[in-house]
Amino acid sequence: MTRFVLASQSPRRRQLLGLCGYPFQVMASKVDEESIDHPDPATNVLQTARLKARAIYHDLSADAHFSKEPIIIIAADTIVALEGKMLGKPAGPSAAANMLQALRGCRHEVHTGMALVDLDTGAEVTAVHTAHVTMRAYSDSEIEHYVTSGDPLDKAGAYAIQDPLFRPVESLEGCYLGVMGLSVCQLRQLLEQLQIPDLMNSEELRAAHNHYPCPLLGKARVDHK
């Protein structure tokens, strides 16, 4: 049976992949994400996801135990872009408040790059999902309360679309789960390229996936090492 290795410590990605019903383990890649400095946000997240996936691929390939198992490595990276400016995770509360003020009432993009590598064959598939998000006109006091909660500090753009109290998003064009950090519709497409059976077998996942209409905006490509 194929197992999955998630190259991420993100609790949102762990949650979403867990809902898919496949066994997986987390192996955070020890890479320098700051080494990726491409100015285009979509290219930047794709290169970062590939960097993470390839690092785990090389680590597992050198391990005799793992090299004999059917394993798919999944890596992803998400960034928020406002008028072409990339907004990653805020450096602290002040940076988080500044990001939320800049995003307030504005339309922006959320790019999630994804890279999968088959440990056995070395085949790699990649894609970028881009969602267009419009924020609501939340107040300064709402920003202050949300920042005080600490929730924005580990999130690109300093917000979580799924936050039940802050509810920052007014409208969305794209994949709700992609904005959370792992576009399941895109993951399904990439797994199909690697001839892995459909993983959409969780009613809870279907309910989350159907939160918003979800056109599949990205396109996958397959590379062989």
Residue pairs with C-beta under 8 A, 6 or more apart in sequence:
1 23
1 70
2 22
2 70
2 71
2 72
2 196
3 22
3 23
3 24
3 25
3 69
3 70
3 71
3 72
4 17
4 22
4 23
4 24
4 25
4 71
4 72
4 73
4 74
5 24
5 25
5 26
5 27
5 56
5 60
5 71
5 72
5 73
5 74
6 13
6 14
6 17
6 24
6 25
6 26
6 27
6 74
6 75
7 27
7 28
7 29
7 52
7 53
7 55
7 56
7 73
7 74
7 75
8 14
8 26
8 28
8 52
8 74
8 75
8 76
9 26
9 28
10 76
10 181
12 160
12 162
12 180
12 181
12 182
13 76
13 181
13 182
14 26
16 177
16 180
16 181
16 182
16 184
16 205
16 208
17 24
17 74
17 182
18 24
19 202
19 204
19 205
19 208
20 184
20 187
20 199
20 200
20 201
20 202
20 205
21 199
21 201
21 202
22 199
24 74
27 56
27 59
27 60
29 51
29 52
29 53
29 55
29 56
29 59
29 75
30 55
31 51
31 52
31 55
33 48
33 51
33 52
33 77
35 51
36 44
36 47
36 48
36 51
37 44
38 44
38 47
41 79
41 81
41 84
41 86
41 109
41 111
42 111
42 113
42 128
42 130
44 79
44 86
44 111
44 113
45 77
45 78
45 79
45 111
45 112
45 113
45 128
46 77
46 113
46 115
46 126
46 127
46 128
47 113
48 77
48 113
49 75
49 76
49 77
49 113
49 114
49 115
49 126
50 75
50 113
50 115
50 124
50 126
51 75
52 75
52 76
52 77
52 115
53 73
53 74
53 75
53 115
53 116
53 117
53 124
54 115
54 117
54 124
56 73
56 75
56 117
57 73
57 117
57 119
57 122
60 66
60 67
60 71
60 73
60 119
61 67
61 119
66 119
67 119
69 119
70 119
70 120
71 118
71 119
71 120
72 116
72 117
72 118
72 119
72 191
72 194
72 196
73 116
73 117
73 118
73 119
74 114
74 115
74 116
74 187
75 114
75 115
75 116
76 112
76 113
76 114
76 115
76 181
76 182
77 112
77 113
78 110
78 111
78 112
78 113
78 156
78 178
78 179
78 181
79 86
79 87
79 88
79 110
79 111
79 156
79 157
80 86
80 87
80 88
80 99
80 103
80 108
80 109
80 110
80 111
80 156
80 157
81 87
81 108
81 109
81 110
81 111
82 102
82 103
82 106
82 108
82 109
83 108
87 99
87 102
87 103
87 156
87 157
87 158
88 156
88 157
89 153
89 154
89 155
89 156
89 158
90 96
90 98
90 99
90 152
90 153
90 158
92 153
93 147
93 148
93 153
95 158
96 147
96 152
96 153
96 158
97 143
97 144
97 147
97 158
99 152
99 157
99 158
99 159
100 138
100 143
100 146
100 147
100 152
100 158
100 159
100 168
101 140
101 143
103 135
103 157
103 158
103 159
103 168
104 135
104 136
104 137
104 138
104 143
105 134
105 135
105 136
105 137
106 134
106 135
107 132
107 133
107 134
108 132
108 133
108 134
108 135
108 157
109 130
109 131
109 132
109 133
110 130
110 131
110 133
110 156
110 157
110 174
110 178
110 179
111 128
111 129
111 130
112 128
112 129
112 131
112 178
112 179
112 181
112 182
112 183
112 186
113 126
113 127
113 128
114 126
114 127
114 128
114 129
114 182
114 183
114 186
114 187
114 190
115 124
115 125
115 126
116 124
116 125
116 126
116 187
116 190
116 191
116 194
117 123
117 124
118 124
118 194
121 224
122 224
122 225
123 194
123 222
123 223
123 224
123 225
124 222
124 223
124 224
124 225
125 190
125 193
125 194
125 220
125 221
125 222
125 223
126 190
126 220
126 221
126 223
127 186
127 189
127 190
127 218
127 219
127 220
127 221
128 218
129 174
129 175
129 178
129 183
129 186
129 216
129 217
129 218
130 174
130 217
130 218
131 172
131 173
131 174
131 175
131 178
131 179
131 217
132 172
132 173
132 174
133 161
133 169
133 171
133 172
133 173
133 174
133 179
134 169
134 170
134 171
134 172
135 159
135 168
135 169
135 170
136 167
136 168
136 169
136 170
138 166
138 168
142 166
145 166
146 152
146 159
146 163
146 165
146 166
146 168
147 158
151 160
151 163
151 166
152 158
152 159
152 160
159 166
159 168
160 166
160 168
160 180
161 168
161 169
161 172
161 176
161 179
161 180
162 180
169 179
172 179
172 212
173 215
174 212
174 214
174 215
174 217
175 183
175 184
175 185
175 186
175 212
175 214
175 215
175 216
175 217
176 208
176 209
176 211
176 212
176 214
177 183
177 184
177 185
177 208
177 209
177 214
178 185
178 186
183 218
184 199
184 200
184 205
184 209
185 209
185 214
185 216
186 216
186 218
186 220
187 199
188 198
188 199
188 200
189 216
189 218
189 220
190 220
191 197
191 198
191 199
192 198
193 220
193 222
200 206
200 209
